[in-house]
Amino acid sequence: MSRWLQALFFLLIVRPFLALVLGVNLRHAERFPKNGPAILAANHNSHLDTLLLMSLFPQSQLHLLRPVAAADYFLSNPLVAWFSKNIIRILPLKRKVERGDDLFAPLLDELDKGRILILFPEGSRGEPEKMSQFKNGIAHLTSLRPDVPVVPVYLHGLGKVLPKGDWLPIPFFVDGFVGEEIRGIENRTEFMAALKSAFEALTAEGKFSEWE
């Protein structure tokens, strides 16, 4: 049932809404994974990051997508929790680790089921169009599944549309760049260096002026 509700939500609400407020110029869309397991690693500036990334996939692939999100942010309200888990289908992740917690078990389980995870290596949303330092969680995850491809995605412009702290979207043009997949790097330091290099290359490809 939740799969059909999700499909209707994106078809009737998300896609029309994004079409009204965003113009999206996506480069290298062919690099998106056609199936799972896979990991999308994107920069995080806006409330709309997750919905836009999901909407870039065909309707037939929506059920494969599992955005990873902070549990305390989405599960504190029962209605928001139900909607987030059943319609957006987030994978809630604790911010604070307690003794005995295996934070990555649910993520590994979804990858083993052939899902596509959506991760934001920065963790929380940062300042508009300014990339924060990546956290090492994604490196730990990929070290456990080094053969799972990680596809970097750089989004520019969403920090203007709906940045952290705002709730009223401003129509704006958005650019997206899909990088070459990264896989087979078990060493965490080497993986983080490769991911950082990939984002630097995607950012440079856009040749954007300083954000004002």
FIZA-519771 format. One record per residue (C-alpha): residue in one letter; y, z, x. Coordinates in steps of 0.1 Angstrom, whole numbers, padded with zeros to 4 digits, always signed. Last residue first. Example, Ala and Ser with C-alpha at 12.3 -4.5 7.8 and 13.67 -1.06 7.14 Angstrom:
BEGIN
S-0011+0071+0137;A-0045+0078+0123;
END
This chain:
BEGIN
E+0363-0031+0256;W+0330-0041+0272;E+0334-0057+0306;S+0326-0094+0305;F+0292-0108+0297;K+0273-0131+0320;G+0244-0132+0296;E+0219-0140+0324;A+0232-0111+0344;T+0220-0087+0318;L+0186-0103+0317;A+0183-0101+0355;E+0194-0064+0356;F+0169-0057+0328;A+0141-0072+0348;S+0151-0053+0380;K+0151-0020+0361;L+0116-0028+0348;A+0103-0038+0382;A+0117-0006+0398;M+0102+0015+0371;F+0068-0001+0376;E+0070+0004+0414;T+0078+0041+0409;R+0050+0045+0384;N+0023+0029+0405;E-0002+0013+0381;I+0015-0021+0380;G-0008-0046+0362;R+0018-0059+0337;I+0054-0069+0333;E+0062-0096+0307;E+0090-0121+0313;G+0122-0111+0297;V+0135-0116+0261;F+0173-0118+0259;G+0192-0110+0227;D+0229-0117+0218;V+0246-0102+0188;F+0277-0115+0169;F+0295-0090+0148;P+0300-0077+0113;I+0309-0040+0114;P+0284-0016+0101;L+0295+0016+0084;W+0275+0047+0096;D+0291+0055+0129;G+0281+0084+0153;K+0260+0062+0177;P+0271+0026+0175;L+0268+0003+0144;V+0281-0033+0150;K+0298-0028+0184;G+0269-0012+0201;L+0248-0040+0185;G+0266-0065+0207;H+0241-0071+0235;L+0203-0066+0233;Y+0181-0068+0264;V+0143-0070+0257;P+0117-0062+0283;V+0081-0072+0275;V+0055-0047+0288;P+0020-0063+0289;V-0010-0039+0286;D-0032-0043+0317;P-0017-0011+0332;R-0029+0011+0303;L-0027+0047+0317;S-0001+0037+0343;T+0018+0020+0314;L+0022+0053+0296;H+0034+0072+0326;A+0059+0045+0334;I+0072+0046+0298;G+0078+0083+0301;N+0099+0079+0333;K+0133+0080+0316;F+0156+0050+0322;Q+0192+0058+0332;S+0217+0049+0306;M+0228+0013+0298;K+0264+0009+0286;E+0269-0015+0258;P+0282+0011+0234;E+0275+0046+0248;G+0239+0057+0247;R+0212+0059+0220;S+0184+0083+0229;G+0154+0077+0252;E+0167+0053+0278;P+0132+0037+0279;F+0135+0026+0243;L+0100+0018+0231;I+0087-0006+0204;L+0049-0005+0205;I+0028-0036+0195;R-0006-0026+0180;G-0040-0038+0191;K-0060-0007+0180;D-0062+0005+0217;L-0024+0003+0218;E-0022+0025+0187;D-0045+0051+0202;L-0026+0050+0235;L+0006+0058+0216;P-0011+0086+0196;A-0025+0102+0228;F+0008+0099+0248;L+0023+0133+0238;D-0009+0153+0247;D+0004+0188+0240;G-0016+0217+0254;R+0014+0237+0265;E+0045+0225+0246;V+0066+0194+0254;K+0100+0192+0238;R+0112+0158+0226;K+0082+0153+0204;L+0072+0117+0195;P+0070+0103+0160;L+0053+0069+0158;I+0074+0050+0133;R+0060+0030+0105;I+0093+0017+0092;I+0079+0019+0057;N+0053+0047+0058;K+0064+0069+0087;S+0102+0065+0084;F+0102+0065+0046;W+0081+0096+0043;A+0101+0114+0070;V+0134+0104+0055;L+0123+0119+0022;P+0109+0151+0037;N+0140+0156+0059;S+0134+0170+0095;L+0110+0141+0103;F+0133+0114+0116;Y+0154+0132+0142;D+0129+0159+0152;A+0101+0134+0157;A+0120+0112+0182;A+0110+0076+0178;V+0083+0051+0189;P+0085+0019+0169;R+0050+0007+0158;L+0048-0031+0151;L+0014-0046+0142;H+0021-0045+0104;L+0052-0066+0109;Q+0032-0095+0124;S+0028-0116+0092;Q+0065-0112+0084;P+0073-0130+0116;F+0090-0110+0144;L+0127-0109+0150;S+0130-0085+0120;M+0113-0058+0140;L+0138-0060+0169;L+0167-0060+0144;L+0153-0030+0125;T+0148-0010+0158;D+0182-0017+0173;L+0201-0011+0140;H+0210+0025+0146;S+0227+0013+0178;N+0229+0014+0216;H+0193+0014+0229;N+0180-0009+0256;A+0146-0025+0248;A+0110-0021+0261;L+0085-0040+0238;I+0049-0029+0245;A+0018-0049+0240;P-0017-0046+0225;G-0012-0067+0206;N-0004-0101+0192;K+0020-0130+0196;P+0039-0111+0222;F+0076-0122+0225;R+0081-0146+0254;E+0086-0176+0230;A+0119-0159+0219;H+0134-0169+0253;R+0170-0165+0242;L+0181-0150+0208;N+0215-0157+0194;V+0219-0135+0164;G+0248-0136+0140;L+0248-0102+0123;V+0263-0086+0092;L+0251-0109+0063;A+0218-0121+0080;L+0211-0085+0089;F+0213-0074+0052;P+0192-0104+0040;R+0164-0096+0066;V+0165-0058+0059;I+0165-0058+0021;L+0142-0083+0003;L+0119-0094+0031;F+0120-0063+0052;F+0115-0039+0023;L+0089-0062+0007;A+0068-0063+0039;Q+0071-0025+0044;L+0060-0019+0008;W+0031-0043+0013;R+0019-0024+0045;S+0025+0010+0027;M+0000+0000+0000;
END
